[in-house]
């Protein structure tokens, strides 16, 4: 018999049992075969709008992999989203740096950095011009995002990658709100 997650939590200590449940002293088994409603994989509306259709789909794949405990897959999709949006992030950081009166010499390099195919160099440059008001608690969320998304793909276990993905999700939500 299927026990739907909508029925509630099974607690034998208070006498609540799903229909058809038979309790034996030694061999009870409860298997979850589904969930209704399903886990949500939709990013917050402001993040989805910023990502666009294609990258929102990649982000949803990252969330699906994360919800299924596939940490390496979650990080791979998450990293792709970051790589796809790094030029947009550079533009936003460049605008914020101009408003914060950063040196124009540093800002002149923005366009030449954007044509590079090396995401590491783009992230390093963005970190240099990231104004203090975009560093919550003095931390650089952009560095943390990319470091976490990259490190897991190089020799970590699925479980370690899943932990890294959860950290990256937290940092992306902080970064998307600032």
N, C-alpha and C positions, 0 to 999 in steps of 0.2 A: 504494500500500500504506500502511496506517495504522500508525504507530509509536506505541505506547502509552507514556505517561510512566512506566509501571511497569517498563519494560524497563531504563531507566537513561539515563544521559547518553551521547550519541554522542561518542566521542573517536576520531578517525581516527588520531591520533598513537600510540595504543596498540593499534590494530588491532581495536577493538570496533566492530562495525557492526550495525545492525538488519537483520533478515532482509529480503532483497530489495533491499538498498541497492546501487546502482550508482554508482561514483565515476568522474567525468570530471574532467579537469583544469580546465575553465573554467565549467561550468554546474551545479554541485551546488546543490540546493535542499532545505531541511529545513523543513517546515511543521508547526507544532503544531496539531492539530485537536481536541484535547480533553485532559483530565487526569483521571486516576484514581489515587487517590481525589480527589474534587473539593476545592477550597479550602473550608476550614471557615468558616462565617459565624456560628457560635454564640458569643455572648458568654460570659465566665466565669460559672459557675453563680450566684455571689453577686450579680453584676450583673444577670443575668436575673431572679433572685428579687426584687431591689429594683425593677426596672423594671416587672414585671408582664407579662402576656401581650401586650397591645396595643402597649406601647412596646418590648418585646423584638422584636416583628415589625418595627416601624419601624427599630429599631437594626440588625436584620439587613438591611433594605433599604439602609441607609446603608453597611454593610459590603460588600454586593453591588455597589453603585455604586462604592465605593472600589476594590474588587478589579478592576473593569472599567475603571478609570481615568476614571470619570465624577465628577470632583471636585465640580462644582456640585450634582449630585444627591445625592451623599454628604453634603455639608454641609447641604442643605435637610432631609433626613431627620434628621440629627443634631440640628439646631436644634429641630426639632419635638419630639424626645424631651426636650431640655432644657426647652423651654417647658411641656410636659406635666408635668414633674416638679419645676418650680421651687417649688411650694408645699410639697411633701414635703421638698425640700432646705431650705427656710426653716424648717420645723418642726424638722428635725434640727439645723440651726445654732442655732436658738433654744434648744433643749434643752442643747446644748453651751455656749452663752453663759451660760445660767443656772448651769450647773455651774462655769463659770469666774468666777462672781460679777460679771457685767456689770451696768451700771446698769439698774435696773428701768424707767427712763423710755425708754431705747432699746428695751427688750424689749416695752413696752406697745404700740408701734406695729406689732408683728408681725401682729396680726389685721387691722388696717386695710390694711396693705400687701398682705396675701394676697388681699383682695377686688379689688384693682386689676387692670386688664387690661393694664397696662404692664409687660412682662417686664423692660425696662431698669430701671425703678424698683425692682422686686423684687430684681434682681441687685445693684444699687447698695446697697440696704438690707442685704442678706445680707452684702455685703462689709464693711459697717461693723461688724457684730456677729460676724463670723467670728473665733473665738478664735485666739490665736497657735499653739496646738498643732495646728490644722488648716491651717496655712500652712507646708507643707514648704519648708525653705530660706528662709523669710520671704516666699515668693510666695503669691499668692492664686489657687488653681487655678480657682475659680468665675469670677472676672473673666476669666481667660484662656480658659476654655471658651467662654463666651458671646461674647467679642470675636472669637475665631477663627471660631466658627460663624456669626456675623453678617457679618463683614467680607467673606467670600468671596461672599456673595450680591449684593454691590454693586460689580460691575464688574471682578472678577478673572477670569483665564482658568481654564479647566478644570484645567490643570496646577497653577496657583497654589492653586486650591481643593483639589486633591488633597493638596498639601503641607500646607495648613491642616488638612485632615481628619485626616491622620496625626498632627499636633500635638495636635489636639483629642482623638483617641483616647488618646494618651499621658496627657494631663491628666485625662481621665475615669477612666482606670484608677488614677491616683494618688489622685484624689478619692474614688473608690468604696472604696478600701482604708483611708482615714483616718477 
